[in-house]
Amino acid sequence: MTQTRWAVDGPDGTSLELGGRKFSSNDEGAPMMCNLICSSIGRHVHIDYCCTVQGNRWDGAEVRHINARMTPNPDRPKDVITHGLYWRRMGIRSVYPR
């Protein structure tokens, strides 16, 4: 998770506590391993940069485009993706099926 940033839904300053640590939007994901977070957080989604083909948004069963700007990199479009798709994109078999 060295290149991961947190996105926490809610007003600025909203945080999420996991394993005794608080995470807020734009915090680095490095302090914990992905599988520990995914197994402790319960049902959740991941946010990834938008994958578009010639400017067409890709919405489907596992992907929904986010219209709102959000950190990090608020000018770069993002998608909400399922946990399973996130792990497939990483090239890793999911450690916590969703």
Secondary structure by P-SEA (a helix, b strand, c coil): cccbbbbbcccccccccccccccccccccccccaaaaaaaacccccccccccccccccccccbbbbcccccccccbbbbbccaaaaaaaacccccccc
